[in-house]
Amino acid sequence: MMDKMEIASKFITFYLAQHKLEPNQKKKEKIHRKQNGANRGDGHLEDLFTKEFTMEELKEAIKNISNKKQSGPDKIFPEFI
């Protein structure tokens, strides 16, 4: 029977083998995020919350709200909307 240290060691070995990054993977992901505007401070989120939306987009968003969920930062529950 294996002790806890052996089990942990086998788990780590298995996990690392399954999640091994290819060479330069982190660098590729960083470049991809930068090209797609996913970094903080680039104005991407500001555009998302300040651009105008259509009445159809608003109706679709309201239709897709899940009820019986926690209120957001505005303290408004989905059922109120």
Kinemage of the C-alpha trace (Angstrom):
@kinemage 1
@onewidth
@group {chain A} dominant
@subgroup {mainchain}
@vectorlist {calphas} color= white
{ca met a 1} P 0.000 0.000 0.000
{ca met a 2} L 1.277 3.487 -0.907
{ca asp a 3} L 1.712 6.156 1.703
{ca lys a 4} L 0.496 9.734 1.289
{ca met a 5} L 3.834 11.004 -0.047
{ca glu a 6} L 3.926 8.364 -2.791
{ca ile a 7} L 0.333 9.130 -3.788
{ca ala a 8} L 1.077 12.863 -3.904
{ca ser a 9} L 4.230 12.265 -5.929
{ca lys a 10} L 2.383 10.100 -8.482
{ca phe a 11} L -0.402 12.673 -8.733
{ca ile a 12} L 2.062 15.496 -9.382
{ca thr a 13} L 3.893 13.440 -12.014
{ca phe a 14} L 0.616 12.606 -13.762
{ca tyr a 15} L -0.682 16.193 -13.542
{ca leu a 16} L 2.495 17.702 -14.953
{ca ala a 17} L 2.522 15.203 -17.813
{ca gln a 18} L -1.074 16.145 -18.718
{ca his a 19} L -0.593 19.907 -18.418
{ca lys a 20} L 2.869 20.356 -19.823
{ca leu a 21} L 3.202 23.567 -21.835
{ca glu a 22} L 4.959 23.434 -25.150
{ca pro a 23} L 8.084 25.586 -25.438
{ca asn a 24} L 7.288 29.326 -25.470
{ca gln a 25} L 3.583 28.648 -24.726
{ca lys a 26} L 3.383 31.361 -22.062
{ca lys a 27} L 4.980 33.845 -24.434
{ca lys a 28} L 2.524 32.884 -27.215
{ca glu a 29} L -0.442 33.296 -24.861
{ca lys a 30} L 0.787 36.721 -23.752
{ca ile a 31} L 1.145 37.861 -27.374
{ca his a 32} L -2.328 36.505 -28.178
{ca arg a 33} L -3.890 38.382 -25.229
{ca lys a 34} L -2.118 41.587 -26.235
{ca gln a 35} L -3.278 41.308 -29.853
{ca asn a 36} L -6.861 40.699 -28.751
{ca gly a 37} L -6.959 43.548 -26.233
{ca ala a 38} L -7.254 41.321 -23.176
{ca asn a 39} L -4.640 43.171 -21.113
{ca arg a 40} L -5.701 45.639 -18.445
{ca gly a 41} L -5.325 49.310 -19.126
{ca asp a 42} L -5.791 49.124 -22.893
{ca gly a 43} L -9.303 50.602 -22.872
{ca his a 44} L -10.982 47.367 -23.945
{ca leu a 45} L -13.235 47.132 -20.888
{ca glu a 46} L -13.933 50.835 -20.954
{ca asp a 47} L -15.204 50.501 -24.530
{ca leu a 48} L -17.349 47.561 -23.528
{ca phe a 49} L -19.154 49.562 -20.838
{ca thr a 50} L -19.405 52.892 -22.668
{ca lys a 51} L -20.385 52.011 -26.234
{ca glu a 52} L -24.035 52.414 -27.165
{ca phe a 53} L -26.322 49.406 -27.591
{ca thr a 54} L -29.502 48.826 -29.550
{ca met a 55} L -32.967 48.179 -28.134
{ca glu a 56} L -32.785 44.651 -29.590
{ca glu a 57} L -29.544 43.968 -27.688
{ca leu a 58} L -31.144 45.238 -24.480
{ca lys a 59} L -34.247 43.072 -24.933
{ca glu a 60} L -32.108 40.004 -25.665
{ca ala a 61} L -29.957 40.608 -22.582
{ca ile a 62} L -33.021 41.011 -20.341
{ca lys a 63} L -34.563 37.862 -21.818
{ca asn a 64} L -31.414 35.872 -20.968
{ca ile a 65} L -31.127 37.008 -17.335
{ca ser a 66} L -31.157 34.089 -14.904
{ca asn a 67} L -33.593 34.562 -12.025
{ca lys a 68} L -32.974 33.458 -8.433
{ca lys a 69} L -29.389 34.764 -8.560
{ca gln a 70} L -27.479 37.145 -6.328
{ca ser a 71} L -27.790 40.884 -6.940
{ca gly a 72} L -24.929 42.582 -8.723
{ca pro a 73} L -22.831 45.520 -7.546
{ca asp a 74} L -25.862 47.733 -8.235
{ca lys a 75} L -27.864 45.747 -5.619
{ca ile a 76} L -30.597 45.001 -8.179
{ca phe a 77} L -31.893 41.435 -8.269
{ca pro a 78} L -32.588 39.871 -11.699
{ca glu a 79} L -36.276 39.435 -10.810
{ca phe a 80} L -36.630 43.225 -10.532
{ca ile a 81} L -35.459 43.683 -14.110
